[in-house]
Amino acid sequence: MNSEVFGRGVGWGRLAPVLAFVFVTSVARYTQPVYNWDNLFYIGLAEMARGATVADAQHSAFAQARAALPMAEYERLIRNESPDDPLRTLVANDTEAFRQQLPFYAVKPIYPALILASRAMGVNGVVASFWISAAALGALAALCCLWLQQRYASGVSATLGCLVTFSSGVFNLGVDPRPDALYAVAVVALSMMAVRARGATWPLALLFPCAILIRPDAVLMCVAVAVCWWLINAAEWRKPVASLFLSAACYTAVTRLAGSYSWLTLMHHCCIKYLPYPATQPIAAGLHDLLHIYVRYGQPVYSQTFLTMVLVSVAAIIAALLTHPWRSAPVLLAIAMLTTIGLSFLVHPVDNLRVRSAYYVVSLLMLLSSLGRQPIEPAAALRRRLLVERAPDLAGP
């Protein structure tokens, strides 16, 4: 039973996610945004989709940034500020250098497609990017509210949903003109549907390519979720296997069509050489290069944010084990989120606590959903490992 705290009835239950969306979107949009160099290339891709040449797209992207940003921030986007950032002046002035950067962003086609839709209505691409990220953060709050409404009153669910999006590492997604907030929405939507469906369904399988088109490294999570489905019901193996093939096909297609380079070469150019023309100067990265990347640029596994994510994920696994059978969707998906947090560091050590925030949100929602549930009777070995057994107090009061 879900007793209402701030009123009763179906109306408030439906209104709570909408209020969470409007509130969070408004706060994010009117918070000081992050002015990001990557945004120039997403805008450039949107302009090219409208029929512009590379030179025209480059000119338009920088012109839109100059019109929308404070002059000091715009100057920062076209000036090399440190030895770790030597391409900005070159890309601002060299059309070929600008073109050679585009494949790094073309592998995430949904975000520039949304900018394209805004440009068709005459909206500045930079302004549109800020609204897209803010609205995605609002949608994340609404999804959190919908997830928690199965366990909490609507007022409590809306409050918790807003607090989740305002937490450290999550709110930043809504003020950053990159596709990471959209990616968090896709991860939470897929996870919520997986928990409620308790198995593989075709609508869930179709969410896999959507997540990959937002960020191709979503393939890690897609594989983990498909394995969970197979473990939940090994007899129903066709849908998980079909989901894996669909994910692999989508990942291969988007990376090939975007002109993306191999992962090792991309890492080498992004993190070691910073070459403006990687397509004409292919270099294969070796093991020593990867070690150099992890040591010099990798976000350390001992950082406070990373350890917080791991802590919440582990707590979600323990809570799920105590309140659900081990072969249930909450238990296996909680394990999948922790696994994906770790694998994402190996795939892209530089980029990202932002991306891992999506898995952190899912783990936090699973933890909150498990709180207050009646514990199941776990096996004796599991109880000994997870709980402290106390003898009854026979002395009385």
KEKE-3310 file (N, C-alpha, C; in steps of 0.2 Angstrom, whole numbers, plus 5000, padded with zeros to 4 digits):
npx = (5004:5002:5003:4998:5007:5007:4993:4980:4976:4975:4978:4988:4998:5001:5005:5016:5029:5029:5030:5042:5050:5048:5053:5067:5072:5071:5079:5091:5093:5094:5105:5122:5130:5141:5154:5158:5170:5168:5155:5156:5158:5147:5137:5143:5141:5127:5125:5131:5122:5112:5116:5127:5144:5160:5168:5159:5151:5160:5163:5150:5147:5157:5153:5140:5143:5151:5141:5132:5139:5148:5161:5174:5173:5171:5183:5191:5188:5194:5207:5223:5225:5234:5247:5241:5231:5232:5225:5215:5217:5221:5211:5201:5205:5208:5201:5203:5208:5197:5188:5194:5192:5179:5174:5175:5164:5154:5150:5140:5126:5113:5112:5118:5107:5096:5100:5100:5086:5082:5089:5082:5071:5076:5084:5098:5112:5121:5113:5102:5108:5111:5098:5093:5101:5098:5084:5085:5091:5080:5070:5077:5075:5061:5060:5066:5057:5046:5051:5053:5040:5034:5037:5037:5027:5020:5023:5035:5043:5044:5052:5063:5068:5071:5082:5091:5095:5101:5112:5130:5140:5130:5120:5129:5128:5117:5120:5130:5134:5133:5131:5129:5119:5107:5111:5111:5097:5093:5099:5093:5080:5080:5085:5075:5063:5068:5069:5055:5049:5055:5063:5068:5061:5054:5052:5061:5073:5074:5078:5091:5099:5096:5102:5115:5116:5116:5128:5141:5149:5139:5137:5143:5135:5124:5127:5129:5116:5109:5115:5111:5097:5098:5102:5092:5082:5086:5080:5073:5081:5082:5078:5088:5100:5097:5096:5110:5116:5109:5114:5128:5128:5123:5132:5144:5140:5137:5150:5158:5151:5152:5165:5174:5189:5200:5199:5211:5219:5212:5213:5226:5228:5220:5225:5239:5247:5239:5236:5232:5227:5223:5218:5226:5238:5240:5242:5247:5243:5252:5254:5262:5258:5245:5246:5253:5243:5233:5240:5244:5232:5221:5206:5208:5206:5204:5198:5187:5174:5173:5174:5163:5153:5155:5153:5139:5134:5139:5132:5119:5119:5120:5108:5098:5101:5097:5083:5078:5077:5092:5093:5085:5079:5082:5094:5103:5104:5109:5122:5126:5127:5138:5148:5149:5152:5166:5171:5170:5180:5191:5189:5188:5197:5199:5187:5178:5170:5158:5150:5149:5141:5127:5126:5128:5117:5107:5110:5108:5095:5090:5095:5087:5074:5075:5075:5066:5059:5053:5064:5070:5072:5087:5100:5109:5123:5124:5117:5126:5137:5132:5124:5123:5122:5112:5110:5094:5088:5088:5087:5077:5068)
npy = (4994:5011:5024:5041:5056:5070:5073:5063:5051:5047:5058:5066:5057:5056:5069:5072:5067:5076:5089:5087:5086:5099:5108:5104:5105:5119:5124:5119:5125:5139:5139:5143:5139:5126:5130:5122:5115:5104:5105:5113:5105:5096:5105:5109:5096:5096:5107:5102:5092:5099:5103:5110:5114:5108:5119:5129:5124:5124:5138:5143:5136:5142:5155:5155:5151:5162:5172:5168:5166:5173:5185:5182:5168:5163:5167:5158:5146:5146:5147:5140:5134:5127:5115:5103:5105:5108:5110:5120:5133:5129:5121:5131:5139:5131:5122:5109:5103:5105:5096:5084:5081:5078:5064:5059:5064:5061:5048:5049:5051:5055:5067:5078:5077:5082:5095:5099:5098:5109:5119:5120:5127:5139:5142:5146:5136:5133:5138:5130:5118:5119:5119:5106:5098:5102:5099:5085:5082:5086:5076:5065:5067:5065:5052:5045:5048:5041:5028:5027:5028:5016:5012:5022:5036:5048:5062:5060:5053:5062:5071:5064:5060:5073:5076:5066:5070:5082:5079:5077:5076:5072:5083:5091:5086:5091:5105:5105:5105:5092:5075:5068:5069:5065:5052:5046:5047:5037:5025:5024:5023:5011:5002:5003:4998:4985:4980:4980:4973:4961:4952:4948:4959:4964:4978:4982:4977:4986:4997:4996:5000:5013:5019:5016:5024:5036:5036:5027:5018:5013:5000:4992:4992:4987:4973:4968:4969:4961:4948:4947:4945:4933:4925:4926:4919:4906:4898:4906:4911:4917:4931:4938:4935:4940:4953:4955:4954:4964:4975:4974:4975:4988:4996:4993:4998:5012:5017:5014:5020:5033:5036:5033:5029:5015:5009:5009:5017:5029:5032:5035:5046:5055:5056:5056:5060:5071:5073:5083:5077:5063:5054:5054:5051:5037:5029:5015:5011:5005:4993:5000:5013:5013:5011:5023:5032:5029:5031:5045:5052:5046:5046:5043:5028:5029:5041:5052:5054:5042:5032:5034:5031:5017:5013:5016:5007:4994:4994:4994:4981:4973:4976:4972:4958:4955:4957:4951:4937:4928:4926:4936:4951:4964:4960:4955:4966:4976:4971:4971:4985:4989:4982:4988:5001:4998:4993:5003:5012:5006:5006:5019:5029:5043:5050:5044:5050:5057:5049:5038:5042:5039:5025:5025:5032:5023:5013:5019:5021:5008:5005:5013:5008:4996:4998:4996:4986:4969:4958:4944:4926:4922:4911:4901:4903:4915:4923:4923:4930:4943:4948:4952:4941:4940:4935:4931:4942:4936:4940:4949:4965)
npz = (5000:4996:5005:5004:5007:5004:5001:4993:4981:4963:4955:4961:4961:4948:4945:4952:4946:4935:4941:4948:4936:4930:4940:4943:4930:4928:4938:4934:4922:4924:4932:4933:4919:4912:4901:4887:4877:4868:4864:4853:4842:4842:4838:4826:4819:4818:4810:4798:4795:4791:4779:4777:4772:4778:4781:4782:4793:4803:4804:4807:4820:4829:4827:4833:4846:4850:4849:4860:4872:4886:4883:4888:4891:4878:4873:4880:4874:4862:4864:4868:4884:4892:4892:4891:4883:4868:4856:4854:4848:4835:4830:4830:4819:4808:4796:4792:4803:4812:4805:4807:4820:4821:4820:4834:4840:4832:4834:4843:4840:4843:4851:4843:4834:4841:4843:4830:4828:4836:4829:4818:4821:4823:4834:4844:4843:4855:4865:4864:4867:4881:4885:4882:4890:4902:4902:4901:4913:4921:4916:4921:4935:4935:4931:4942:4952:4947:4948:4962:4967:4968:4980:4989:4996:4985:4987:4994:4985:4975:4981:4985:4972:4966:4975:4972:4959:4962:4969:4971:4957:4949:4947:4939:4926:4921:4918:4908:4892:4885:4880:4892:4902:4895:4893:4906:4908:4899:4904:4917:4913:4906:4916:4926:4919:4917:4930:4933:4924:4926:4918:4901:4888:4872:4870:4880:4874:4863:4868:4870:4858:4858:4869:4865:4854:4860:4869:4864:4872:4880:4877:4886:4897:4891:4888:4901:4906:4898:4901:4914:4912:4906:4916:4925:4919:4912:4902:4894:4883:4870:4868:4877:4869:4857:4860:4863:4851:4844:4850:4848:4834:4832:4839:4831:4818:4821:4825:4814:4803:4808:4805:4815:4824:4829:4846:4853:4845:4846:4859:4860:4852:4858:4871:4872:4860:4855:4841:4827:4815:4815:4806:4795:4800:4806:4821:4831:4847:4861:4875:4884:4881:4885:4899:4902:4899:4909:4921:4920:4915:4920:4930:4947:4956:4969:4971:4980:4974:4966:4975:4983:4973:4972:4985:4987:4977:4982:4994:4989:4983:4994:5001:4992:4991:5004:5003:4992:4981:4976:4962:4956:4948:4954:4962:4953:4944:4952:4954:4941:4939:4947:4942:4929:4932:4936:4924:4915:4918:4914:4900:4897:4904:4906:4904:4914:4927:4925:4916:4923:4933:4929:4932:4946:4950:4947:4956:4968:4968:4968:4981:4989:4986:4991:5005:5020:5015:5019:5025:5017:5020:5020:5015:5027:5026:5019:5028:5039:5033:5030:5040:5058:5070:5084:5100:5109:5122:5137:5149:5151:5154)
capx = (5000:5006:4999:5000:5009:5005:4987:4978:4973:4979:4980:4994:5003:5003:5007:5022:5034:5029:5032:5049:5053:5048:5057:5074:5074:5071:5085:5097:5094:5096:5111:5128:5132:5148:5155:5162:5173:5165:5149:5157:5158:5140:5134:5145:5138:5120:5125:5132:5116:5107:5118:5133:5150:5164:5170:5153:5149:5165:5161:5143:5148:5160:5149:5135:5146:5152:5134:5129:5143:5152:5167:5179:5172:5172:5190:5194:5186:5198:5214:5226:5227:5239:5251:5237:5225:5235:5222:5210:5218:5222:5204:5197:5207:5210:5195:5204:5209:5190:5185:5197:5189:5171:5172:5175:5158:5148:5148:5135:5122:5106:5113:5117:5101:5092:5102:5098:5079:5082:5091:5077:5066:5080:5087:5105:5114:5123:5107:5098:5112:5110:5091:5093:5104:5093:5078:5087:5091:5073:5068:5080:5071:5054:5061:5068:5051:5042:5054:5052:5033:5031:5039:5036:5022:5021:5027:5042:5046:5046:5057:5069:5070:5075:5088:5096:5098:5105:5118:5136:5142:5124:5118:5133:5126:5112:5123:5135:5131:5136:5125:5129:5112:5103:5113:5108:5090:5092:5101:5088:5074:5081:5085:5068:5059:5071:5067:5048:5048:5059:5065:5069:5056:5056:5053:5068:5078:5074:5081:5098:5102:5095:5107:5121:5117:5118:5135:5143:5151:5133:5137:5145:5129:5119:5129:5128:5109:5107:5118:5107:5091:5099:5103:5085:5078:5090:5076:5071:5088:5082:5078:5094:5105:5095:5098:5117:5117:5107:5119:5134:5127:5122:5139:5148:5137:5138:5157:5160:5148:5155:5173:5178:5195:5200:5199:5218:5222:5209:5215:5233:5228:5217:5228:5246:5250:5235:5237:5226:5226:5224:5216:5231:5244:5238:5247:5244:5245:5254:5252:5265:5254:5239:5248:5254:5236:5230:5244:5244:5226:5215:5204:5211:5201:5204:5195:5181:5168:5173:5173:5156:5149:5156:5150:5132:5133:5139:5126:5113:5119:5118:5101:5095:5102:5093:5076:5075:5080:5098:5092:5080:5081:5086:5100:5108:5105:5114:5129:5128:5129:5144:5153:5149:5156:5173:5173:5170:5186:5196:5187:5189:5199:5199:5181:5173:5165:5151:5146:5148:5135:5121:5126:5127:5110:5103:5112:5105:5087:5089:5096:5081:5069:5075:5074:5060:5056:5053:5070:5068:5076:5093:5103:5112:5129:5123:5115:5132:5141:5129:5121:5126:5117:5112:5106:5089:5090:5084:5087:5071:5069)
capy = (5000:5017:5030:5048:5060:5076:5072:5056:5050:5046:5064:5068:5052:5057:5076:5072:5067:5082:5094:5086:5088:5106:5111:5102:5108:5126:5126:5118:5130:5145:5139:5145:5133:5124:5131:5116:5115:5098:5107:5116:5099:5094:5110:5108:5091:5098:5111:5098:5088:5104:5104:5115:5111:5108:5125:5133:5122:5127:5145:5143:5134:5147:5161:5154:5151:5169:5176:5166:5165:5179:5185:5179:5161:5162:5167:5152:5140:5146:5148:5135:5136:5123:5110:5097:5107:5112:5110:5124:5138:5126:5119:5137:5142:5126:5118:5102:5101:5104:5090:5078:5080:5077:5057:5058:5066:5059:5042:5050:5055:5058:5074:5083:5077:5086:5102:5100:5100:5116:5124:5121:5132:5146:5142:5146:5129:5133:5139:5123:5112:5120:5117:5099:5095:5104:5095:5078:5081:5086:5070:5060:5067:5062:5044:5043:5049:5036:5022:5026:5028:5009:5010:5028:5041:5052:5067:5058:5051:5068:5075:5060:5061:5079:5076:5062:5074:5088:5076:5078:5072:5071:5089:5094:5083:5096:5111:5103:5104:5086:5070:5063:5069:5060:5045:5044:5045:5030:5020:5024:5020:5004:4998:5003:4993:4979:4978:4979:4967:4955:4948:4952:4960:4967:4985:4984:4976:4991:5003:4996:5004:5020:5020:5016:5030:5042:5035:5020:5014:5010:4993:4988:4991:4982:4967:4966:4968:4955:4943:4947:4942:4926:4922:4926:4914:4903:4894:4911:4914:4920:4938:4941:4934:4944:4960:4956:4955:4970:4980:4974:4978:4995:4999:4992:5002:5019:5018:5013:5026:5040:5036:5032:5025:5010:5012:5010:5023:5035:5034:5037:5053:5060:5057:5056:5065:5076:5075:5086:5074:5056:5049:5054:5049:5032:5026:5010:5012:4999:4992:5005:5019:5013:5012:5030:5035:5027:5035:5052:5055:5042:5048:5038:5024:5031:5047:5052:5052:5035:5028:5035:5027:5010:5012:5015:5001:4988:4994:4992:4974:4970:4977:4968:4951:4953:4958:4948:4931:4930:4926:4941:4957:4969:4958:4955:4972:4979:4968:4974:4992:4989:4979:4993:5006:4997:4992:5010:5015:5002:5008:5026:5032:5050:5053:5048:5050:5059:5044:5033:5044:5035:5019:5027:5034:5017:5009:5023:5020:5001:5005:5016:5004:4990:5000:4996:4979:4964:4954:4937:4921:4920:4905:4902:4905:4922:4927:4924:4935:4949:4950:4950:4937:4942:4930:4935:4945:4932:4943:4954:4972)
capz = (5000:4995:5008:5001:5012:5002:4997:4991:4974:4957:4952:4964:4959:4941:4945:4956:4942:4931:4946:4948:4930:4929:4946:4941:4923:4929:4942:4930:4916:4927:4935:4929:4915:4910:4894:4885:4870:4865:4861:4846:4837:4841:4834:4819:4816:4817:4804:4792:4794:4787:4772:4777:4771:4785:4783:4784:4799:4808:4805:4811:4827:4832:4827:4838:4853:4851:4851:4866:4878:4888:4879:4892:4890:4871:4872:4883:4870:4856:4866:4872:4891:4895:4888:4890:4879:4863:4850:4853:4843:4829:4828:4828:4813:4803:4794:4792:4810:4814:4802:4810:4827:4821:4822:4841:4842:4827:4837:4848:4835:4846:4854:4838:4831:4845:4842:4823:4828:4838:4824:4813:4824:4824:4841:4844:4845:4861:4870:4863:4871:4888:4887:4881:4895:4908:4902:4902:4920:4924:4915:4926:4942:4935:4931:4949:4956:4945:4951:4969:4969:4970:4987:4994:4994:4979:4989:4996:4979:4971:4985:4984:4965:4966:4979:4969:4954:4965:4972:4968:4951:4945:4944:4934:4920:4918:4916:4904:4885:4882:4880:4898:4906:4891:4894:4912:4907:4896:4909:4922:4910:4905:4922:4929:4915:4918:4937:4934:4919:4929:4912:4894:4884:4866:4871:4883:4870:4858:4872:4870:4853:4859:4874:4862:4850:4865:4870:4862:4878:4883:4875:4892:4901:4888:4889:4908:4908:4894:4905:4920:4910:4905:4923:4928:4916:4907:4897:4889:4881:4864:4869:4879:4864:4851:4863:4862:4843:4842:4853:4844:4827:4833:4841:4825:4813:4822:4825:4807:4799:4810:4804:4822:4824:4834:4853:4855:4842:4848:4866:4859:4850:4863:4878:4872:4855:4853:4834:4824:4809:4816:4800:4790:4804:4811:4826:4835:4854:4864:4882:4888:4880:4889:4906:4903:4900:4916:4926:4919:4914:4923:4937:4952:4959:4976:4972:4984:4970:4963:4981:4984:4969:4974:4992:4986:4973:4986:4998:4985:4982:5000:5002:4987:4993:5010:5002:4986:4979:4972:4955:4954:4944:4958:4964:4947:4941:4956:4953:4935:4939:4950:4937:4924:4935:4935:4917:4911:4920:4909:4893:4896:4911:4907:4903:4916:4932:4923:4913:4929:4937:4928:4936:4953:4951:4947:4962:4973:4967:4970:4988:4992:4985:4996:5012:5023:5013:5024:5023:5015:5024:5016:5017:5033:5025:5017:5034:5043:5030:5029:5046:5064:5073:5091:5104:5112:5128:5141:5156:5152:5156)
cpx = (5004:5002:5002:5002:5007:4998:4986:4976:4977:4982:4987:5000:5006:5007:5014:5028:5035:5032:5040:5053:5054:5053:5065:5076:5075:5077:5091:5098:5096:5101:5117:5130:5139:5149:5160:5164:5170:5159:5150:5156:5151:5136:5136:5142:5131:5120:5126:5126:5111:5110:5124:5139:5154:5166:5165:5151:5154:5164:5155:5144:5151:5156:5143:5137:5148:5146:5131:5133:5146:5159:5173:5179:5173:5180:5194:5193:5191:5205:5217:5228:5232:5242:5246:5231:5228:5231:5217:5211:5218:5215:5200:5199:5208:5204:5197:5205:5202:5187:5188:5195:5182:5170:5171:5168:5152:5146:5142:5129:5115:5107:5113:5111:5096:5094:5100:5090:5078:5084:5086:5072:5070:5083:5095:5107:5117:5117:5103:5102:5111:5103:5090:5096:5100:5087:5079:5088:5084:5069:5071:5076:5064:5055:5062:5061:5046:5044:5052:5044:5030:5033:5037:5030:5024:5025:5034:5046:5048:5052:5064:5072:5074:5081:5093:5099:5102:5111:5124:5138:5136:5121:5122:5131:5121:5114:5129:5132:5134:5130:5125:5122:5107:5105:5111:5101:5089:5094:5096:5082:5074:5081:5078:5063:5062:5069:5059:5046:5050:5061:5066:5062:5058:5057:5059:5073:5079:5078:5089:5101:5101:5100:5114:5122:5118:5125:5137:5145:5145:5133:5139:5139:5124:5121:5128:5121:5107:5110:5113:5100:5092:5099:5096:5081:5082:5086:5074:5078:5088:5082:5085:5100:5103:5097:5106:5119:5115:5112:5125:5134:5126:5129:5144:5146:5139:5145:5160:5158:5151:5162:5177:5184:5195:5201:5206:5221:5219:5211:5222:5233:5225:5221:5236:5249:5246:5236:5231:5223:5226:5222:5222:5238:5242:5243:5244:5247:5247:5252:5256:5261:5248:5241:5250:5248:5233:5233:5243:5237:5220:5213:5205:5205:5200:5201:5189:5175:5167:5171:5166:5151:5149:5153:5142:5130:5134:5134:5120:5113:5117:5111:5097:5095:5098:5085:5073:5079:5086:5097:5086:5083:5085:5093:5105:5109:5110:5121:5131:5130:5136:5150:5154:5153:5164:5175:5174:5176:5191:5195:5189:5191:5198:5192:5176:5169:5158:5147:5145:5142:5128:5121:5125:5120:5105:5104:5108:5098:5086:5090:5090:5075:5069:5074:5067:5056:5057:5059:5067:5073:5081:5096:5107:5119:5129:5121:5122:5137:5138:5126:5124:5120:5117:5107:5100:5091:5085:5083:5080:5073:5072)
cpy = (5006:5023:5036:5052:5067:5075:5065:5057:5049:5052:5066:5064:5054:5064:5076:5072:5073:5088:5093:5088:5096:5110:5110:5105:5116:5128:5124:5123:5137:5145:5141:5139:5132:5126:5126:5116:5109:5101:5110:5111:5096:5099:5110:5102:5092:5102:5107:5094:5093:5106:5108:5111:5111:5115:5130:5131:5124:5134:5146:5141:5139:5153:5160:5154:5159:5174:5174:5166:5172:5179:5182:5171:5159:5162:5161:5146:5140:5148:5142:5137:5133:5118:5104:5099:5111:5113:5116:5130:5135:5124:5125:5140:5138:5122:5111:5099:5100:5098:5084:5076:5077:5069:5056:5060:5063:5052:5043:5054:5058:5065:5079:5083:5081:5093:5104:5102:5107:5121:5125:5126:5139:5147:5142:5139:5128:5134:5133:5118:5113:5118:5110:5096:5096:5100:5088:5077:5081:5079:5064:5061:5064:5055:5042:5043:5043:5029:5021:5026:5021:5008:5016:5032:5045:5058:5066:5056:5057:5071:5071:5060:5067:5079:5072:5066:5080:5085:5077:5074:5071:5078:5092:5092:5088:5103:5111:5102:5098:5081:5066:5063:5064:5053:5042:5043:5038:5025:5019:5021:5013:5000:4998:4998:4986:4976:4976:4973:4960:4950:4952:4953:4964:4974:4987:4983:4982:4997:5002:5000:5011:5023:5021:5022:5037:5042:5028:5016:5011:5002:4989:4987:4986:4975:4964:4965:4962:4948:4942:4943:4935:4922:4921:4920:4911:4900:4900:4915:4918:4928:4941:4940:4939:4951:4961:4957:4961:4976:4980:4976:4985:4999:4999:4997:5010:5021:5018:5019:5033:5041:5036:5028:5019:5013:5014:5017:5029:5037:5037:5044:5057:5061:5057:5061:5071:5078:5078:5082:5066:5052:5049:5052:5043:5029:5021:5011:5005:4998:4998:5012:5019:5014:5020:5034:5035:5031:5042:5055:5052:5045:5042:5034:5025:5038:5047:5051:5045:5031:5028:5031:5020:5009:5011:5009:4995:4988:4992:4984:4970:4970:4973:4960:4950:4954:4954:4941:4932:4931:4931:4947:4962:4967:4958:4961:4977:4977:4971:4981:4993:4987:4984:4999:5005:4996:4999:5013:5012:5005:5015:5030:5039:5053:5050:5046:5053:5054:5039:5035:5041:5029:5020:5029:5028:5013:5013:5022:5013:5001:5008:5012:4998:4992:4999:4989:4974:4959:4947:4932:4919:4914:4906:4905:4913:4926:4928:4929:4942:4952:4948:4947:4938:4937:4934:4937:4941:4935:4947:4961:4973)
cpz = (5000:4998:5006:5007:5011:4998:4995:4984:4968:4954:4954:4962:4952:4940:4947:4951:4937:4935:4947:4942:4929:4934:4944:4935:4924:4933:4938:4925:4918:4932:4931:4925:4914:4903:4891:4878:4866:4861:4854:4841:4836:4837:4827:4815:4814:4811:4798:4790:4790:4780:4771:4775:4778:4786:4785:4791:4805:4809:4809:4818:4831:4833:4833:4845:4854:4852:4857:4872:4880:4884:4882:4891:4883:4870:4875:4878:4864:4858:4870:4879:4894:4890:4887:4885:4873:4856:4848:4848:4836:4826:4826:4822:4807:4802:4794:4799:4813:4812:4806:4817:4827:4823:4829:4843:4838:4830:4842:4844:4838:4848:4849:4834:4835:4844:4835:4824:4831:4833:4819:4815:4825:4830:4840:4847:4852:4866:4870:4867:4878:4890:4886:4887:4902:4908:4903:4910:4924:4922:4920:4933:4941:4935:4938:4953:4954:4948:4958:4971:4970:4977:4992:4991:4989:4981:4991:4990:4975:4974:4984:4977:4964:4969:4976:4963:4956:4969:4968:4963:4947:4942:4939:4927:4917:4916:4911:4897:4882:4883:4887:4902:4902:4892:4901:4912:4904:4900:4914:4919:4909:4911:4926:4925:4916:4925:4937:4929:4922:4923:4906:4891:4877:4867:4875:4878:4865:4862:4871:4864:4854:4864:4870:4857:4854:4866:4868:4867:4882:4882:4881:4896:4898:4889:4896:4909:4904:4898:4911:4918:4909:4911:4926:4926:4910:4901:4892:4887:4874:4864:4871:4873:4858:4854:4862:4855:4841:4844:4849:4837:4827:4834:4835:4820:4815:4823:4818:4803:4801:4808:4810:4821:4829:4841:4855:4852:4844:4855:4865:4857:4855:4869:4877:4866:4854:4846:4831:4818:4811:4811:4796:4794:4809:4815:4830:4842:4857:4871:4886:4887:4885:4897:4907:4903:4906:4921:4926:4919:4918:4930:4942:4955:4966:4977:4976:4980:4968:4969:4983:4980:4970:4980:4991:4982:4977:4991:4995:4984:4988:5002:4998:4989:4999:5009:4996:4985:4975:4965:4953:4951:4948:4960:4958:4944:4945:4955:4946:4935:4942:4945:4931:4926:4934:4928:4913:4913:4915:4902:4892:4902:4912:4908:4908:4922:4930:4920:4919:4933:4936:4931:4943:4954:4952:4954:4968:4973:4970:4978:4991:4991:4989:5003:5014:5020:5019:5021:5022:5020:5020:5019:5023:5032:5023:5023:5038:5040:5030:5036:5053:5068:5081:5095:5108:5119:5133:5148:5157:5154:5163)
residu = (MET:ASN:SER:GLU:VAL:PHE:GLY:ARG:GLY:VAL:GLY:TRP:GLY:ARG:LEU:ALA:PRO:VAL:LEU:ALA:PHE:VAL:PHE:VAL:THR:SER:VAL:ALA:ARG:TYR:THR:GLN:PRO:VAL:TYR:ASN:TRP:ASP:ASN:LEU:PHE:TYR:ILE:GLY:LEU:ALA:GLU:MET:ALA:ARG:GLY:ALA:THR:VAL:ALA:ASP:ALA:GLN:HIS:SER:ALA:PHE:ALA:GLN:ALA:ARG:ALA:ALA:LEU:PRO:MET:ALA:GLU:TYR:GLU:ARG:LEU:ILE:ARG:ASN:GLU:SER:PRO:ASP:ASP:PRO:LEU:ARG:THR:LEU:VAL:ALA:ASN:ASP:THR:GLU:ALA:PHE:ARG:GLN:GLN:LEU:PRO:PHE:TYR:ALA:VAL:LYS:PRO:ILE:TYR:PRO:ALA:LEU:ILE:LEU:ALA:SER:ARG:ALA:MET:GLY:VAL:ASN:GLY:VAL:VAL:ALA:SER:PHE:TRP:ILE:SER:ALA:ALA:ALA:LEU:GLY:ALA:LEU:ALA:ALA:LEU:CYS:CYS:LEU:TRP:LEU:GLN:GLN:ARG:TYR:ALA:SER:GLY:VAL:SER:ALA:THR:LEU:GLY:CYS:LEU:VAL:THR:PHE:SER:SER:GLY:VAL:PHE:ASN:LEU:GLY:VAL:ASP:PRO:ARG:PRO:ASP:ALA:LEU:TYR:ALA:VAL:ALA:VAL:VAL:ALA:LEU:SER:MET:MET:ALA:VAL:ARG:ALA:ARG:GLY:ALA:THR:TRP:PRO:LEU:ALA:LEU:LEU:PHE:PRO:CYS:ALA:ILE:LEU:ILE:ARG:PRO:ASP:ALA:VAL:LEU:MET:CYS:VAL:ALA:VAL:ALA:VAL:CYS:TRP:TRP:LEU:ILE:ASN:ALA:ALA:GLU:TRP:ARG:LYS:PRO:VAL:ALA:SER:LEU:PHE:LEU:SER:ALA:ALA:CYS:TYR:THR:ALA:VAL:THR:ARG:LEU:ALA:GLY:SER:TYR:SER:TRP:LEU:THR:LEU:MET:HIS:HIS:CYS:CYS:ILE:LYS:TYR:LEU:PRO:TYR:PRO:ALA:THR:GLN:PRO:ILE:ALA:ALA:GLY:LEU:HIS:ASP:LEU:LEU:HIS:ILE:TYR:VAL:ARG:TYR:GLY:GLN:PRO:VAL:TYR:SER:GLN:THR:PHE:LEU:THR:MET:VAL:LEU:VAL:SER:VAL:ALA:ALA:ILE:ILE:ALA:ALA:LEU:LEU:THR:HIS:PRO:TRP:ARG:SER:ALA:PRO:VAL:LEU:LEU:ALA:ILE:ALA:MET:LEU:THR:THR:ILE:GLY:LEU:SER:PHE:LEU:VAL:HIS:PRO:VAL:ASP:ASN:LEU:ARG:VAL:ARG:SER:ALA:TYR:TYR:VAL:VAL:SER:LEU:LEU:MET:LEU:LEU:SER:SER:LEU:GLY:ARG:GLN:PRO:ILE:GLU:PRO:ALA:ALA:ALA:LEU:ARG:ARG:ARG:LEU:LEU:VAL:GLU:ARG:ALA:PRO:ASP:LEU:ALA:GLY:PRO)
# end
